[in-house]
């Protein structure tokens, strides 16, 4: 998980639950988010960078290889810095109000 050690420590301290080797495969809910469907993964073969690539666990390998996390909010967060392109189109957003 790409994150700074302090961020991970603080998340654990705040009660955040991590689900490692888990791949989100679907968002549930007709109009609003009600859950996230997930697929368990296992480390696969090494790639050219030396990293083991995750591969889906099949039902036969593990009793429940898919599960649903209940959720009412979904925040797509990838990376360590905000993506600000397009933020000028939202002049009243908290990001613009705080001057980021």
Secondary structure, DSSP 8 states (H G I E B T S, - for coil): ----HHHHHHHHHTT----TTEEEEEEE-SSS--EEEEEEEEEEEE-TTS-EEEEE--TTTSS--EEEEE-S------SSS---TTGGG-TTSHHHHTT-
